[in-house]
Amino acid sequence: MTTLQYYFDKEAEVLYVSQGEPRPDADSEEVDDGVVARFDPVSREVVGFTILNFLKRAEQELPAVILPFRAELTVV
């Protein structure tokens, strides 16, 4: 099982989320306005995502912060 790691760059207002260690070899694609998905270059599985202007998005009312991803969560 792989854990999620996140890092918030306060100055840039960018939230980075990775499945396991961040992967410098991942391909990137903007999947929504200001939401970038990172993919394994071989399997094309999502290995992380980046949200630009995260604080601005978080201040908006739902459903504005719904992301185009599904996740399966378990307790470890």
Disulfide bonds with the S-S distance in Angstrom:
none
